[in-house]
Amino acid sequence: MSQRAILWGVIRYEFKMQARRRSLWIVFAGIALIMLAAIPGNVINSGRNLQGMSLLQQVAAVTLDINWLPALGIGVFLADRFPRERSNRVDELFESMVGTLNTRLAGKYLGCLLATLLPAFLAYCFAIIFLAFSKHTLLVLPLSLITYTVIVVPGVCFVTAFTLACTSLMWVPLYQFFFIGYWFWGNMLGPKNGLPTLSTTILTPRGSFIAAGLFGISPLNWTQGATPLPGIASLLLLLLIPLLVMLLFYRYLRWQQSRK
Amino acid sequence: MKIEMKELNKVYHGGIHALERVNLSISGGMYGLLGPNGAGKTTLMRILAGILRPSSGNLSIEGYDYNTEKGRVEVKRLLGYLPQEMGVYPDLNAREFLDYVAILKGLDDRRARQRRVDELLEVVSLTAVARRKLKTFSGGMKRRVGIAQALLNDPQLLIVDEPTAGLDPEERIRFRNLLSDLGEERTVLLSTHIVEDIAQTCRNLAILKNGRVIFQGTTIDLIGQARGKVWIVTTSGDRANRPAGTITVVSTMHVDTSVQYRVVGELAPSDESEAVSTEPSLEDSYVWLMRERRTYEP
């Protein structure tokens, strides 16, 4: 069996194990309800925010709005995925098998990412279906897939890589505490309150620069007037940095193994 | 399957010598690895399973050089490993967990994989609970899942580390019988500190102490070393009559008003009239060997 076939198997099982977590669905459903129903000025709630925008921009605006959810969920629900290999003592067993560490790591990354993204994606689908009904066009559906892939997925890849890597060095609840804290101060309070954050840089996993640069959606001061260049740079960096992080993480684990 | 170890050393960080100049030659059938806790058995098992690398020395399994990545990968294809602390994913059921392990072992054909999983669930008598989550399994049931996962790829070499630890007597007997059956067709390396497990299953064994091999041979050879050193001493129930001298008490049994001691020692206990020489068991021989090493080793 090739490592590719093993990778597929690992993705399948990591997805299954993560998607079965009841808490994942409950928490996502709760946050989605708050976001869709309770936040005043939400694009879904008040159609006026979308006025004067093209259909693609309207879809991109909804995508950006809902992009609070996936990364937050990933930071919280992916944090225990790697440490539990050790706490469940399966790492030693798996080490004696032909599936290599990099295959298992890649499988874990993709399987967990996809499973954690699933409830957020379903919440997004509801918002998009709502938009499609209100705009009386099914064109919203393919456009939403494009905007989701471009605005949401890079940030999610970025957060996944850091979450898996950081939790190999850090106590899981502490990481979750810091991550939730950072997510709120970084995105709600921001630099105007004197707090350090990535949210004003092209490295923001929220996808603000991608949305501003590629779709002309600038709900935030610091992204206004952004050209496509920072948007593309943000997109590429959010995809390339996780690759680098995972490579370094793999090297670190190999180094740890060789020291045993 | 032939396993050859030459001058194998393992030094952990902090300068702890877990294995020192281990030379062992193992061929087919059941092979026991015996020794007290901390003797280096688990380290040796982990090296053989490809989890740890030796610090120096040579190891070859079926001609594959373990010092190379290629050699280790080839051996992993032929290997089944049951670690001392068998880990599972608690939220998977037994069938799913075995399927997942089969994937990691490289069993690519889905139908063949499922057939093999079902077959092994039957072998370890877990078919009826195959859909129950593993977190609901008892220690004995998890051990059985462990042996099933180790057999998924029909390994030529099966490494089992302390497989009966924590099992009740009935489970232990079941497990020993299963291992004996498996040993008829493949090499089974059984590491344990329970002498009875070796006595019941292995013809050949090695004994480790402080990272060194202090005995290598057959169980008969080991028993032969203790012949004439084992005694049964019967005393009255009074503790003051407990046998004294340079002996080690292996077991104590209360019989009516008297107490029967099974002891090992170079000389018979002081009051020879009450001491009867007896045929040594493997446990007596192991105690004798350990005692001798303790006496003469620096």
Interface residues (C-beta under 8 A of the other chain):
Chain A: M1 S2 A5 I6 G9 V10 Y13 K16 M17 R20 N88 R89 V90 D91 E92 L93 F94 E95 S96 M97 V98 G99 R104 S258 R259 K260
Chain B: Y12 H13 R46 A49 G50 I51 L52 R53 V73 K76 R77 L79 Y81 P83 E85 M86 G87 V88 Y89 P90 D91 L92 E96 Y100 V101 I103 L104 K105 G106 L107 D108 Q149
